[in-house]
Amino acid sequence: MSHHPTRTSAVREAAAAGIPAALADLGALVRIPSIAFPGFDDDPVRRSAEAVKTLAERLGIFDRVDISDAAIPGSQERGKPAVLATRAARNGAPTILLYAHHDVQPVGDEALWDSPPFEPTVRGGRLYGRGAADDKAGVMAHIAALRALVEAVGTDFDLGVALFIEGEEEAGSRSFAQFLADHADALRADVIVVADSGNWDDRTPALTVSLRGNARFTLTVRTLDHASHSGMFGGAVPDAMLATIRLLATLWDADGAVAVDGLAHREADTPEYSEEQLRDEAGLPAGVQPIGRGSIPSRLWNQPSITVTGIDAPTVANASNTLSPEVSVVISARIAPGQTARDAYAAIEAHLRANAPFGAELVFRDVDLGDGFLVDTDGWAVATAKQALAEGYGVEPVEMGVGGSIPFIADLVRQFDGAQILITGVEDPHARAHSPNESLHLETFRHAVLSEALLLEKLDRPRS
């Protein structure tokens, strides 16, 4: 695509000038506790959608801006409100779909936050607050980039734009596939930008080219019809806690690597990444050893992992001399790109059933599956995006994998198999998304806005 220095300079100036307003709007969004999880008030999610709708309308470029939801297949429920804004392409220009989500994770233990989670607070060059990075910064990166384009070239540009801001990503995107089907024509695009990933560090931009899949489920282990006295029967009767501990221990080998037959490993070259970098980014103390084998990026991006993320058992405060009849755990597995979540889950379930100790009864429920993703990096949009990132950050971008999962991307691929998908983001390794003290690196946000604005400008011309 041809280069237009005057327009490019105007976009640069507009992007830089718009950062204070973008951060103010981001702060206003962070103040809305838009948690879409079951058991939380729906009103803040609705208010968050209304706020995003207003931001989109004020751009003055869309043919229509709506708040919509979709049915959750297999239930009587509907999904949380999403914002969908559309503008038709003109004169042979492509259409770009900009995705982010306005819902956020629950706070967790508020005592672990250094400032109130829904009161945006700046310190040390970072903006702290729940959703400040994941993913209301993604929302505002899209809005601010579009503002810069409008400021630089006016509203009469040719690029088609669809803005899709989801309202339930953190809660599992249960209505996502149905939403895509309901709005297929409005969402169809040549290029899809998903602003829900991260960067190599706070200076180096990245395109995410691989994502692990996920399989999450609840396992209940039963060994008794009822609780019994641990003094009277301990030593002869296996309690559920003993069985659960023994069973879970079979999931890993002595190095902490996953030991489940049937889980795939992907072979791929990985960049340099030191143990010191891992310790810094993950908060791993000097005395604790990393787990697994192979290069660290391979362990994070291309190998499976299994984590026990929750357990229902007597608490320390309520402990008594009792043999527990049953224990439930939540198991979260990450799956190497290229293996289906269904096959991986089947392997894990088969392993657990084969290794159940003492004849323990196993019950599996609440199974949630999401496939991984591998980006085709040969498309023209990838080259254009890399050029925009290099210009926006002043540093050449890297291609990286991500150990986390974005299962809805598989839905995008199924619905729009001709579109090129670019996975970007505004997070850096210290953003602590999903954790207490989540934060946005402000300089990264500035670079991300400029990069996306430059990408929009590059795409705003006929495809040759």
Disulfide bonds with the S-S distance in Angstrom:
none
